[in-house]
Each structure stands twice: as C-alpha cells, then as structure tokens.
Amino acid sequence: RALEDRVREVEEELREARVELEKSGEVAAELRARLADAEADLTGGGDEEDASGAGAKASWECSDELRARLRKVLGEVFTKMDLNTDGKLSTEEMSKTSDLLTELHVEFGLRAEVQFTDSMTFDQFETRLGRELELTRKEQALGGGPVARAVAER
C-alpha cells in the first residue's frame, strides 16, 4: 500500500514537472519572439536578414560611429583616470576618479554595476565597456528586467 501511494506521489510530481517544463518552453518561445522583434526594430527591417544569420548578431553590435565616439571618450576618460600614467587603472585610481566613471555611465546609458578589474589596460577597459554597451542595447530592446538581461548575455 505504501508503495502504491509513493508511486502516485511520484507520478503527480512528474505531471507537475511536465507542466512546469511546458511553461518554461512557452516562456522561452515568447522571449525568442521578442528577441526577433527587437532585432527587426534595431535593424530597421524584418525578414531581410540573410540566410547565414549574420544580421542577427550585427544588429546588437554598436555602429562604427558609436564605436568611434565610445573609443574617443574612453580614451579621454582613461587618460584622466590613469593618475600615475602607467597605462593601467588600479582600483585606487578608479576609486579616486569615480566621478568620471559615473559620467561615462550616464553618457552611454550603462548600468552602474559594471565591474572592473585591478590593473586594467585601455584595451581591457574599452572591451569591457563596449561589451556592456552592447548588452545594455540588447537588454533595452528586450524590455529590460532580469530575464532580458540573462537573454542579452547569451
């Protein structure tokens, strides 16, 4: 009798797990659809993407103009932040010049949680902030929120 009860419990748990799996599949499908819509909005089109799928990736990347502006501004900010002019930003330098980082976040609409490492070179600084800018653009196109952030990071 106890075995039969346990079998029924396991079967019920299995049914509940299937329902949850179906729901998560529906959520994933909805997010994929929203992502496709957002890509179309960003690229200014719908079905023009080539068969290789290259258009989807490119739609999230920053334009050459935005990258050039970002590189120029980052170069200026990095130079101002590199107090000892060793070509690397230490945690101490970043702390002392945090107002410059705040201005940078505001100007490009970046999240305040961007993490930097100690002894960061300009290339690392530029790569990190460029990636964050792309993630932010993608996240905003998806409607924001933690799920959109997770999708944007994939």
C-alpha angles and dihedrals in degrees: 000000000000089000092053091050091050091049089053090049092050091047090052091048089050091051090050091048090051091051091050091048091051090049092050089049089053091049091050091049091050091050091049089052092049090048091052091048091049091049090052090050092050095047093043093237145069121215099010092102111120122244092256091068091232092130093065093058094042092052091068095046120096118256119255089251093053091045091051091049091046092049092049094048093043091051091053093045093045091052091051092047095047093084096172093042094229093133093250134089116228124201088251093054091048090050093050092048099038090128088067091053090049091053089049092051091050095045094052098031094242125164116261091230096072105138122219129193128225117265093020115178122216091258091053091045092050094045093050095048093041090053091047091051091053092047091049092051091049094045092050091050089053092054100260129260133111095290091052089049091052091049091047091054093055 
